[in-house]
């Protein structure tokens, strides 16, 4: 089960907090790509994976400092390049300098996570499973820092950078449903272990055509199975809530698993904000 493999990942992290934590090992244990694991982890816990690891390290560092270890020794043990960097991170987390921890009665502790399945009742979740033929996404792209919540300013800037000529060209080839602008995310890169990674974000149209313009990007998406989640509600809250429920509720309980493909969403901006229609598409396969 998914949650069992996630607990195995937590155990792996716990056993390597003083060593290097390898994303390849997390992928092997969880059965997820680095990107999808971080997505699911965030939706299940409300924390990014790197934030969880950082807080666990600082929590254990607190106990070492209380036991009398020197700040420089603790900083080195937990992977910090300097005692100043460790001291700044520790103070940001706890509110006190490491050298002061033994003199304060307010001490911070961040426990090890354990995943368990909780039945959340009463709220139905509409979805459908569709086999979609191969298609192209044609539009503009930008590599952006991974951001799990809130509005991403880089995506807003990308949308604002689209010229009228580019819009008309995308519209002219957009011959597939939903026949409007979509957002797609793909090509996750998590090589920087101190950050949550980056990905390509694309704004464009779905098409069976081929576009030869140099100022537009085209990616090919193979024929495969998709889970489609229709949403009507307050925008953008209903869209964000559905993303969270897909990863925290639907996916763990379903008989499907994610496959590597762009994650796609769109919203009908002609609808009023309190009742706006949106869809989320995620590529899947049977477990």
C-alpha positions as protocol buffer text, in pm:
chain_id: "A"
residue {
  index: 1
  type: UNK
  ca { x: 0 y: 0 z: 0 }
}
residue {
  index: 2
  type: UNK
  ca { x: 105 y: 356 z: -69 }
}
residue {
  index: 3
  type: UNK
  ca { x: 101 y: 469 z: 295 }
}
residue {
  index: 4
  type: UNK
  ca { x: 313 y: 171 z: 400 }
}
residue {
  index: 5
  type: UNK
  ca { x: 577 y: 266 z: 145 }
}
residue {
  index: 6
  type: UNK
  ca { x: 564 y: 626 z: 267 }
}
residue {
  index: 7
  type: UNK
  ca { x: 629 y: 506 z: 623 }
}
residue {
  index: 8
  type: UNK
  ca { x: 925 y: 310 z: 487 }
}
residue {
  index: 9
  type: UNK
  ca { x: 1056 y: 634 z: 335 }
}
residue {
  index: 10
  type: UNK
  ca { x: 1018 y: 811 z: 671 }
}
residue {
  index: 11
  type: UNK
  ca { x: 1215 y: 529 z: 834 }
}
residue {
  index: 12
  type: UNK
  ca { x: 1485 y: 562 z: 568 }
}
residue {
  index: 13
  type: UNK
  ca { x: 1505 y: 939 z: 629 }
}
residue {
  index: 14
  type: UNK
  ca { x: 1517 y: 886 z: 1005 }
}
residue {
  index: 15
  type: UNK
  ca { x: 1811 y: 646 z: 968 }
}
residue {
  index: 16
  type: UNK
  ca { x: 2004 y: 889 z: 748 }
}
residue {
  index: 17
  type: UNK
  ca { x: 1953 y: 1228 z: 912 }
}
residue {
  index: 18
  type: UNK
  ca { x: 2325 y: 1235 z: 986 }
}
residue {
  index: 19
  type: UNK
  ca { x: 2411 y: 1109 z: 636 }
}
residue {
  index: 20
  type: UNK
  ca { x: 2323 y: 1204 z: 281 }
}
residue {
  index: 21
  type: UNK
  ca { x: 1962 y: 1131 z: 187 }
}
residue {
  index: 22
  type: UNK
  ca { x: 1943 y: 1008 z: -173 }
}
residue {
  index: 23
  type: UNK
  ca { x: 1638 y: 1088 z: -384 }
}
residue {
  index: 24
  type: UNK
  ca { x: 1701 y: 772 z: -589 }
}
residue {
  index: 25
  type: UNK
  ca { x: 1654 y: 564 z: -275 }
}
residue {
  index: 26
  type: UNK
  ca { x: 1332 y: 746 z: -192 }
}
residue {
  index: 27
  type: UNK
  ca { x: 1207 y: 677 z: -545 }
}
residue {
  index: 28
  type: UNK
  ca { x: 1296 y: 309 z: -506 }
}
residue {
  index: 29
  type: UNK
  ca { x: 1123 y: 273 z: -167 }
}
residue {
  index: 30
  type: UNK
  ca { x: 810 y: 474 z: -251 }
}
residue {
  index: 31
  type: UNK
  ca { x: 761 y: 366 z: -609 }
}
residue {
  index: 32
  type: UNK
  ca { x: 710 y: 731 z: -705 }
}
residue {
  index: 33
  type: UNK
  ca { x: 925 y: 967 z: -907 }
}
residue {
  index: 34
  type: UNK
  ca { x: 1098 y: 1237 z: -705 }
}
residue {
  index: 35
  type: UNK
  ca { x: 849 y: 1498 z: -824 }
}
residue {
  index: 36
  type: UNK
  ca { x: 535 y: 1293 z: -757 }
}
residue {
  index: 37
  type: UNK
  ca { x: 659 y: 1180 z: -417 }
}
residue {
  index: 38
  type: UNK
  ca { x: 716 y: 1541 z: -313 }
}
residue {
  index: 39
  type: UNK
  ca { x: 372 y: 1638 z: -444 }
}
residue {
  index: 40
  type: UNK
  ca { x: 196 y: 1360 z: -253 }
}
residue {
  index: 41
  type: UNK
  ca { x: 405 y: 1423 z: 60 }
}
residue {
  index: 42
  type: UNK
  ca { x: 312 y: 1792 z: 58 }
}
residue {
  index: 43
  type: UNK
  ca { x: -59 y: 1725 z: 20 }
}
residue {
  index: 44
  type: UNK
  ca { x: -56 y: 1459 z: 293 }
}
residue {
  index: 45
  type: UNK
  ca { x: 147 y: 1656 z: 548 }
}
residue {
  index: 46
  type: UNK
  ca { x: 123 y: 2024 z: 461 }
}
residue {
  index: 47
  type: UNK
  ca { x: 505 y: 2033 z: 455 }
}
residue {
  index: 48
  type: UNK
  ca { x: 754 y: 2007 z: 173 }
}
residue {
  index: 49
  type: UNK
  ca { x: 985 y: 1707 z: 205 }
}
residue {
  index: 50
  type: UNK
  ca { x: 1290 y: 1930 z: 250 }
}
residue {
  index: 51
  type: UNK
  ca { x: 1113 y: 2129 z: 521 }
}
residue {
  index: 52
  type: UNK
  ca { x: 1028 y: 1806 z: 706 }
}
residue {
  index: 53
  type: UNK
  ca { x: 1389 y: 1684 z: 687 }
}
residue {
  index: 54
  type: UNK
  ca { x: 1520 y: 2024 z: 801 }
}
residue {
  index: 55
  type: UNK
  ca { x: 1286 y: 2034 z: 1102 }
}
residue {
  index: 56
  type: UNK
  ca { x: 1370 y: 1678 z: 1202 }
}
residue {
  index: 57
  type: UNK
  ca { x: 1741 y: 1760 z: 1190 }
}
residue {
  index: 58
  type: UNK
  ca { x: 1694 y: 2076 z: 1397 }
}
residue {
  index: 59
  type: UNK
  ca { x: 1481 y: 1886 z: 1649 }
}
residue {
  index: 60
  type: UNK
  ca { x: 1752 y: 1623 z: 1698 }
}
residue {
  index: 61
  type: UNK
  ca { x: 2018 y: 1895 z: 1704 }
}
residue {
  index: 62
  type: UNK
  ca { x: 1831 y: 2052 z: 1996 }
}
residue {
  index: 63
  type: UNK
  ca { x: 1872 y: 1734 z: 2199 }
}
residue {
  index: 64
  type: UNK
  ca { x: 2243 y: 1716 z: 2112 }
}
residue {
  index: 65
  type: UNK
  ca { x: 2296 y: 2076 z: 2221 }
}
residue {
  index: 66
  type: UNK
  ca { x: 2113 y: 2017 z: 2549 }
}
residue {
  index: 67
  type: UNK
  ca { x: 2337 y: 1713 z: 2603 }
}
residue {
  index: 68
  type: UNK
  ca { x: 2639 y: 1944 z: 2586 }
}
residue {
  index: 69
  type: UNK
  ca { x: 2771 y: 1906 z: 2233 }
}
residue {
  index: 70
  type: UNK
  ca { x: 2941 y: 2210 z: 2081 }
}
residue {
  index: 71
  type: UNK
  ca { x: 2759 y: 2419 z: 1823 }
}
residue {
  index: 72
  type: UNK
  ca { x: 3028 y: 2365 z: 1558 }
}
residue {
  index: 73
  type: UNK
  ca { x: 3015 y: 1988 z: 1611 }
}
residue {
  index: 74
  type: UNK
  ca { x: 2635 y: 1974 z: 1587 }
}
residue {
  index: 75
  type: UNK
  ca { x: 2635 y: 2197 z: 1277 }
}
residue {
  index: 76
  type: UNK
  ca { x: 2881 y: 1965 z: 1103 }
}
residue {
  index: 77
  type: UNK
  ca { x: 2692 y: 1650 z: 1207 }
}
residue {
  index: 78
  type: UNK
  ca { x: 2369 y: 1774 z: 1051 }
}
residue {
  index: 79
  type: UNK
  ca { x: 2518 y: 1878 z: 720 }
}
residue {
  index: 80
  type: UNK
  ca { x: 2565 y: 2254 z: 761 }
}
residue {
  index: 81
  type: UNK
  ca { x: 2870 y: 2407 z: 594 }
}
residue {
  index: 82
  type: UNK
  ca { x: 2925 y: 2659 z: 874 }
}
residue {
  index: 83
  type: UNK
  ca { x: 2822 y: 2719 z: 1232 }
}
residue {
  index: 84
  type: UNK
  ca { x: 2678 y: 3056 z: 1124 }
}
residue {
  index: 85
  type: UNK
  ca { x: 2448 y: 2891 z: 872 }
}
residue {
  index: 86
  type: UNK
  ca { x: 2335 y: 2640 z: 1132 }
}
residue {
  index: 87
  type: UNK
  ca { x: 2285 y: 2912 z: 1395 }
}
residue {
  index: 88
  type: UNK
  ca { x: 2069 y: 3118 z: 1161 }
}
residue {
  index: 89
  type: UNK
  ca { x: 1855 y: 2818 z: 1066 }
}
residue {
  index: 90
  type: UNK
  ca { x: 1823 y: 2713 z: 1430 }
}
residue {
  index: 91
  type: UNK
  ca { x: 1719 y: 3059 z: 1545 }
}
residue {
  index: 92
  type: UNK
  ca { x: 1466 y: 3092 z: 1264 }
}
residue {
  index: 93
  type: UNK
  ca { x: 1312 y: 2761 z: 1373 }
}
residue {
  index: 94
  type: UNK
  ca { x: 1328 y: 2791 z: 1752 }
}
residue {
  index: 95
  type: UNK
  ca { x: 1356 y: 3162 z: 1821 }
}
residue {
  index: 96
  type: UNK
  ca { x: 1686 y: 3129 z: 2013 }
}
residue {
  index: 97
  type: UNK
  ca { x: 2051 y: 3088 z: 1921 }
}
residue {
  index: 98
  type: UNK
  ca { x: 2199 y: 2739 z: 1961 }
}
residue {
  index: 99
  type: UNK
  ca { x: 2435 y: 2869 z: 2228 }
}
residue {
  index: 100
  type: UNK
  ca { x: 2135 y: 2982 z: 2434 }
}
residue {
  index: 101
  type: UNK
  ca { x: 1927 y: 2664 z: 2417 }
}
residue {
  index: 102
  type: UNK
  ca { x: 2046 y: 2528 z: 2751 }
}
residue {
  index: 103
  type: UNK
  ca { x: 1947 y: 2852 z: 2922 }
}
residue {
  index: 104
  type: UNK
  ca { x: 1584 y: 2864 z: 2805 }
}
residue {
  index: 105
  type: UNK
  ca { x: 1285 y: 2671 z: 2933 }
}
residue {
  index: 106
  type: UNK
  ca { x: 1106 y: 2692 z: 2596 }
}
residue {
  index: 107
  type: UNK
  ca { x: 1245 y: 2417 z: 2377 }
}
residue {
  index: 108
  type: UNK
  ca { x: 1114 y: 2301 z: 2040 }
}
residue {
  index: 109
  type: UNK
  ca { x: 1054 y: 1943 z: 1933 }
}
residue {
  index: 110
  type: UNK
  ca { x: 944 y: 1818 z: 1591 }
}
residue {
  index: 111
  type: UNK
  ca { x: 835 y: 1452 z: 1598 }
}
residue {
  index: 112
  type: UNK
  ca { x: 888 y: 1184 z: 1337 }
}
residue {
  index: 113
  type: UNK
  ca { x: 594 y: 1145 z: 1101 }
}
residue {
  index: 114
  type: UNK
  ca { x: 384 y: 833 z: 1071 }
}
residue {
  index: 115
  type: UNK
  ca { x: 128 y: 793 z: 792 }
}
residue {
  index: 116
  type: UNK
  ca { x: -205 y: 626 z: 862 }
}
residue {
  index: 117
  type: UNK
  ca { x: -522 y: 603 z: 657 }
}
residue {
  index: 118
  type: UNK
  ca { x: -811 y: 805 z: 801 }
}
residue {
  index: 119
  type: UNK
  ca { x: -1158 y: 773 z: 657 }
}
residue {
  index: 120
  type: UNK
  ca { x: -1283 y: 1121 z: 576 }
}
residue {
  index: 121
  type: UNK
  ca { x: -1654 y: 1096 z: 532 }
}
residue {
  index: 122
  type: UNK
  ca { x: -1943 y: 1259 z: 365 }
}
residue {
  index: 123
  type: UNK
  ca { x: -1786 y: 1452 z: 77 }
}
residue {
  index: 124
  type: UNK
  ca { x: -1815 y: 1284 z: -261 }
}
residue {
  index: 125
  type: UNK
  ca { x: -1548 y: 1332 z: -524 }
}
residue {
  index: 126
  type: UNK
  ca { x: -1645 y: 1327 z: -889 }
}
residue {
  index: 127
  type: UNK
  ca { x: -1403 y: 1182 z: -1143 }
}
residue {
  index: 128
  type: UNK
  ca { x: -1395 y: 981 z: -1461 }
}
residue {
  index: 129
  type: UNK
  ca { x: -1133 y: 756 z: -1620 }
}
residue {
  index: 130
  type: UNK
  ca { x: -1063 y: 822 z: -1987 }
}
residue {
  index: 131
  type: UNK
  ca { x: -827 y: 676 z: -2244 }
}
residue {
  index: 132
  type: UNK
  ca { x: -708 y: 973 z: -2449 }
}
residue {
  index: 133
  type: UNK
  ca { x: -541 y: 948 z: -2786 }
}
residue {
  index: 134
  type: UNK
  ca { x: -199 y: 1108 z: -2831 }
}
residue {
  index: 135
  type: UNK
  ca { x: -198 y: 1487 z: -2854 }
}
residue {
  index: 136
  type: UNK
  ca { x: 36 y: 1785 z: -2861 }
}
residue {
  index: 137
  type: UNK
  ca { x: 53 y: 2076 z: -2620 }
}
residue {
  index: 138
  type: UNK
  ca { x: 151 y: 2398 z: -2799 }
}
residue {
  index: 139
  type: UNK
  ca { x: 233 y: 2710 z: -2603 }
}
residue {
  index: 140
  type: UNK
  ca { x: 491 y: 2898 z: -2400 }
}
residue {
  index: 141
  type: UNK
  ca { x: 701 y: 2751 z: -2122 }
}
residue {
  index: 142
  type: UNK
  ca { x: 921 y: 2861 z: -1836 }
}
residue {
  index: 143
  type: UNK
  ca { x: 1122 y: 2664 z: -1582 }
}
residue {
  index: 144
  type: UNK
  ca { x: 995 y: 2770 z: -1242 }
}
residue {
  index: 145
  type: UNK
  ca { x: 1074 y: 2688 z: -881 }
}
residue {
  index: 146
  type: UNK
  ca { x: 841 y: 2429 z: -734 }
}
residue {
  index: 147
  type: UNK
  ca { x: 576 y: 2593 z: -516 }
}
residue {
  index: 148
  type: UNK
  ca { x: 312 y: 2378 z: -347 }
}
residue {
  index: 149
  type: UNK
  ca { x: 72 y: 2644 z: -225 }
}
residue {
  index: 150
  type: UNK
  ca { x: -32 y: 3002 z: -294 }
}
residue {
  index: 151
  type: UNK
  ca { x: -12 y: 3190 z: -624 }
}
residue {
  index: 152
  type: UNK
  ca { x: 310 y: 3142 z: -816 }
}
residue {
  index: 153
  type: UNK
  ca { x: 432 y: 3479 z: -941 }
}
residue {
  index: 154
  type: UNK
  ca { x: 647 y: 3314 z: -1208 }
}
residue {
  index: 155
  type: UNK
  ca { x: 338 y: 3155 z: -1366 }
}
residue {
  index: 156
  type: UNK
  ca { x: 157 y: 3490 z: -1356 }
}
residue {
  index: 157
  type: UNK
  ca { x: 456 y: 3654 z: -1525 }
}
residue {
  index: 158
  type: UNK
  ca { x: 463 y: 3381 z: -1790 }
}
residue {
  index: 159
  type: UNK
  ca { x: 95 y: 3439 z: -1871 }
}
residue {
  index: 160
  type: UNK
  ca { x: 150 y: 3813 z: -1894 }
}
residue {
  index: 161
  type: UNK
  ca { x: 445 y: 3763 z: -2132 }
}
residue {
  index: 162
  type: UNK
  ca { x: 230 y: 3601 z: -2403 }
}
residue {
  index: 163
  type: UNK
  ca { x: 195 y: 3832 z: -2703 }
}
residue {
  index: 164
  type: UNK
  ca { x: -126 y: 3882 z: -2899 }
}
residue {
  index: 165
  type: UNK
  ca { x: 36 y: 3715 z: -3199 }
}
residue {
  index: 166
  type: UNK
  ca { x: 123 y: 3410 z: -2989 }
}
residue {
  index: 167
  type: UNK
  ca { x: -233 y: 3393 z: -2852 }
}
residue {
  index: 168
  type: UNK
  ca { x: -380 y: 3399 z: -3200 }
}
residue {
  index: 169
  type: UNK
  ca { x: -139 y: 3129 z: -3321 }
}
residue {
  index: 170
  type: UNK
  ca { x: -223 y: 2901 z: -3026 }
}
residue {
  index: 171
  type: UNK
  ca { x: -596 y: 2955 z: -3076 }
}
residue {
  index: 172
  type: UNK
  ca { x: -565 y: 2869 z: -3446 }
}
residue {
  index: 173
  type: UNK
  ca { x: -422 y: 2521 z: -3377 }
}
residue {
  index: 174
  type: UNK
  ca { x: -616 y: 2438 z: -3058 }
}
residue {
  index: 175
  type: UNK
  ca { x: -851 y: 2183 z: -3212 }
}
residue {
  index: 176
  type: UNK
  ca { x: -895 y: 1955 z: -2909 }
}
residue {
  index: 177
  type: UNK
  ca { x: -1107 y: 1978 z: -2593 }
}
residue {
  index: 178
  type: UNK
  ca { x: -1122 y: 2199 z: -2394 }
}
residue {
  index: 179
  type: UNK
  ca { x: -1057 y: 2437 z: -2689 }
}
residue {
  index: 180
  type: UNK
  ca { x: -913 y: 2695 z: -2451 }
}
residue {
  index: 181
  type: UNK
  ca { x: -596 y: 2778 z: -2258 }
}
residue {
  index: 182
  type: UNK
  ca { x: -465 y: 2500 z: -2034 }
}
residue {
  index: 183
  type: UNK
  ca { x: -184 y: 2483 z: -1779 }
}
residue {
  index: 184
  type: UNK
  ca { x: 59 y: 2191 z: -1782 }
}
residue {
  index: 185
  type: UNK
  ca { x: 354 y: 2099 z: -1559 }
}
residue {
  index: 186
  type: UNK
  ca { x: 629 y: 1851 z: -1648 }
}
residue {
  index: 187
  type: UNK
  ca { x: 1006 y: 1777 z: -1648 }
}
residue {
  index: 188
  type: UNK
  ca { x: 1064 y: 1802 z: -1276 }
}
residue {
  index: 189
  type: UNK
  ca { x: 1427 y: 1852 z: -1169 }
}
residue {
  index: 190
  type: UNK
  ca { x: 1515 y: 1794 z: -804 }
}
residue {
  index: 191
  type: UNK
  ca { x: 1893 y: 1778 z: -824 }
}
residue {
  index: 192
  type: UNK
  ca { x: 1938 y: 2058 z: -569 }
}
residue {
  index: 193
  type: UNK
  ca { x: 1882 y: 1868 z: -245 }
}
residue {
  index: 194
  type: UNK
  ca { x: 1846 y: 2188 z: -42 }
}
residue {
  index: 195
  type: UNK
  ca { x: 1545 y: 2304 z: -242 }
}
residue {
  index: 196
  type: UNK
  ca { x: 1217 y: 2152 z: -355 }
}
residue {
  index: 197
  type: UNK
  ca { x: 1323 y: 2151 z: -720 }
}
residue {
  index: 198
  type: UNK
  ca { x: 1193 y: 2308 z: -1037 }
}
residue {
  index: 199
  type: UNK
  ca { x: 973 y: 2213 z: -1332 }
}
residue {
  index: 200
  type: UNK
  ca { x: 861 y: 2331 z: -1671 }
}
residue {
  index: 201
  type: UNK
  ca { x: 527 y: 2512 z: -1661 }
}
residue {
  index: 202
  type: UNK
  ca { x: 344 y: 2547 z: -1990 }
}
residue {
  index: 203
  type: UNK
  ca { x: 50 y: 2766 z: -2091 }
}
residue {
  index: 204
  type: UNK
  ca { x: -103 y: 2664 z: -2419 }
}
residue {
  index: 205
  type: UNK
  ca { x: -361 y: 2465 z: -2618 }
}
residue {
  index: 206
  type: UNK
  ca { x: -416 y: 2096 z: -2693 }
}
residue {
  index: 207
  type: UNK
  ca { x: -391 y: 2000 z: -3057 }
}
residue {
  index: 208
  type: UNK
  ca { x: -345 y: 1721 z: -3311 }
}
residue {
  index: 209
  type: UNK
  ca { x: -157 y: 1970 z: -3530 }
}
residue {
  index: 210
  type: UNK
  ca { x: 211 y: 2055 z: -3545 }
}
residue {
  index: 211
  type: UNK
  ca { x: 326 y: 2412 z: -3494 }
}
residue {
  index: 212
  type: UNK
  ca { x: 648 y: 2533 z: -3654 }
}
residue {
  index: 213
  type: UNK
  ca { x: 682 y: 2874 z: -3485 }
}
residue {
  index: 214
  type: UNK
  ca { x: 1011 y: 2934 z: -3308 }
}
residue {
  index: 215
  type: UNK
  ca { x: 845 y: 3141 z: -3032 }
}
residue {
  index: 216
  type: UNK
  ca { x: 611 y: 2855 z: -2931 }
}
residue {
  index: 217
  type: UNK
  ca { x: 703 y: 2520 z: -2778 }
}
residue {
  index: 218
  type: UNK
  ca { x: 542 y: 2189 z: -2870 }
}
residue {
  index: 219
  type: UNK
  ca { x: 549 y: 1872 z: -2659 }
}
residue {
  index: 220
  type: UNK
  ca { x: 401 y: 1537 z: -2756 }
}
residue {
  index: 221
  type: UNK
  ca { x: 190 y: 1341 z: -2506 }
}
residue {
  index: 222
  type: UNK
  ca { x: 143 y: 971 z: -2583 }
}
residue {
  index: 223
  type: UNK
  ca { x: -188 y: 785 z: -2576 }
}
residue {
  index: 224
  type: UNK
  ca { x: -265 y: 684 z: -2218 }
}
residue {
  index: 225
  type: UNK
  ca { x: -517 y: 662 z: -1937 }
}
residue {
  index: 226
  type: UNK
  ca { x: -620 y: 976 z: -1750 }
}
residue {
  index: 227
  type: UNK
  ca { x: -816 y: 1049 z: -1435 }
}
residue {
  index: 228
  type: UNK
  ca { x: -1027 y: 1360 z: -1498 }
}
residue {
  index: 229
  type: UNK
  ca { x: -1165 y: 1558 z: -1204 }
}
residue {
  index: 230
  type: UNK
  ca { x: -1441 y: 1811 z: -1288 }
}
residue {
  index: 231
  type: UNK
  ca { x: -1482 y: 2089 z: -1032 }
}
residue {
  index: 232
  type: UNK
  ca { x: -1737 y: 2366 z: -989 }
}
residue {
  index: 233
  type: UNK
  ca { x: -1693 y: 2609 z: -703 }
}
residue {
  index: 234
  type: UNK
  ca { x: -1519 y: 2915 z: -567 }
}
residue {
  index: 235
  type: UNK
  ca { x: -1203 y: 2987 z: -767 }
}
residue {
  index: 236
  type: UNK
  ca { x: -917 y: 2926 z: -703 }
}
residue {
  index: 237
  type: UNK
  ca { x: -995 y: 2761 z: -368 }
}
residue {
  index: 238
  type: UNK
  ca { x: -1199 y: 2473 z: -512 }
}
residue {
  index: 239
  type: UNK
  ca { x: -923 y: 2394 z: -762 }
}
residue {
  index: 240
  type: UNK
  ca { x: -653 y: 2395 z: -494 }
}
residue {
  index: 241
  type: UNK
  ca { x: -868 y: 2186 z: -258 }
}
residue {
  index: 242
  type: UNK
  ca { x: -924 y: 1926 z: -529 }
}
residue {
  index: 243
  type: UNK
  ca { x: -552 y: 1897 z: -600 }
}
residue {
  index: 244
  type: UNK
  ca { x: -502 y: 1829 z: -229 }
}
residue {
  index: 245
  type: UNK
  ca { x: -783 y: 1571 z: -214 }
}
residue {
  index: 246
  type: UNK
  ca { x: -656 y: 1387 z: -522 }
}
residue {
  index: 247
  type: UNK
  ca { x: -322 y: 1321 z: -358 }
}
residue {
  index: 248
  type: UNK
  ca { x: -430 y: 1284 z: 5 }
}
residue {
  index: 249
  type: UNK
  ca { x: -758 y: 1092 z: -38 }
}
residue {
  index: 250
  type: UNK
  ca { x: -832 y: 966 z: -389 }
}
residue {
  index: 251
  type: UNK
  ca { x: -491 y: 832 z: -489 }
}
residue {
  index: 252
  type: UNK
  ca { x: -420 y: 630 z: -168 }
}
residue {
  index: 253
  type: UNK
  ca { x: -765 y: 468 z: -184 }
}
residue {
  index: 254
  type: UNK
  ca { x: -777 y: 407 z: -561 }
}
residue {
  index: 255
  type: UNK
  ca { x: -654 y: 114 z: -768 }
}
residue {
  index: 256
  type: UNK
  ca { x: -439 y: 349 z: -979 }
}
residue {
  index: 257
  type: UNK
  ca { x: -91 y: 496 z: -961 }
}
residue {
  index: 258
  type: UNK
  ca { x: 69 y: 794 z: -1131 }
}
residue {
  index: 259
  type: UNK
  ca { x: 274 y: 774 z: -1449 }
}
residue {
  index: 260
  type: UNK
  ca { x: 517 y: 1028 z: -1590 }
}
residue {
  index: 261
  type: UNK
  ca { x: 322 y: 1277 z: -1800 }
}
residue {
  index: 262
  type: UNK
  ca { x: 225 y: 1644 z: -1783 }
}
residue {
  index: 263
  type: UNK
  ca { x: -30 y: 1735 z: -1516 }
}
residue {
  index: 264
  type: UNK
  ca { x: -300 y: 1942 z: -1686 }
}
residue {
  index: 265
  type: UNK
  ca { x: -564 y: 2181 z: -1559 }
}
residue {
  index: 266
  type: UNK
  ca { x: -790 y: 2452 z: -1696 }
}
residue {
  index: 267
  type: UNK
  ca { x: -1067 y: 2682 z: -1577 }
}
residue {
  index: 268
  type: UNK
  ca { x: -1356 y: 2851 z: -1756 }
}
residue {
  index: 269
  type: UNK
  ca { x: -1297 y: 3220 z: -1686 }
}
residue {
  index: 270
  type: UNK
  ca { x: -1634 y: 3313 z: -1833 }
}
residue {
  index: 271
  type: UNK
  ca { x: -1797 y: 3161 z: -1525 }
}
residue {
  index: 272
  type: UNK
  ca { x: -1842 y: 3373 z: -1213 }
}
residue {
  index: 273
  type: UNK
  ca { x: -1562 y: 3326 z: -955 }
}
residue {
  index: 274
  type: UNK
  ca { x: -1799 y: 3171 z: -698 }
}
residue {
  index: 275
  type: UNK
  ca { x: -1913 y: 2897 z: -941 }
}
residue {
  index: 276
  type: UNK
  ca { x: -1626 y: 2853 z: -1185 }
}
residue {
  index: 277
  type: UNK
  ca { x: -1587 y: 2525 z: -1375 }
}
residue {
  index: 278
  type: UNK
  ca { x: -1240 y: 2367 z: -1382 }
}
residue {
  index: 279
  type: UNK
  ca { x: -1084 y: 2031 z: -1462 }
}
residue {
  index: 280
  type: UNK
  ca { x: -770 y: 1853 z: -1346 }
}
residue {
  index: 281
  type: UNK
  ca { x: -615 y: 1572 z: -1552 }
}
residue {
  index: 282
  type: UNK
  ca { x: -355 y: 1330 z: -1415 }
}
residue {
  index: 283
  type: UNK
  ca { x: -206 y: 1040 z: -1611 }
}
residue {
  index: 284
  type: UNK
  ca { x: -248 y: 702 z: -1441 }
}
residue {
  index: 285
  type: UNK
  ca { x: -216 y: 328 z: -1478 }
}
residue {
  index: 286
  type: UNK
  ca { x: -355 y: 28 z: -1292 }
}
residue {
  index: 287
  type: UNK
  ca { x: -145 y: -77 z: -992 }
}
